[in-house]
Amino acid sequence: MISRQGSGAMKNWGFIAMHASVAAAFIFLLQRFGLNASLESSLLWALTFAVCAAGLAYKQSNR
C-alpha cells in the first residue's frame, strides 16, 4: 500500500513537471519566433509561465 502512494506521488510530480515544461516551451517559442522578442525576454516569460503552470498543475493534482 505504501508503494502505491509513492508511485502516485511520483506520477503527480511527473505530471507537474511535464505541464510546466510544455508551458515553458510553448511560450518561449511563441515569444522568440512568433513575436520576435529578445532571448532574455523569451526566457523570462518562459520561466514565469512554467511557474504558473506548475502551480496550477499542483492545485489540480491535490483535488
Buried (B, 14 or more C-beta within 10 A) or exposed (E): EEEEEEEEEEEBBEBBEEBBBEBBEBBBEBBBEEEEBEEEEBBBBBBEBBEBBBEBBBEEBEE
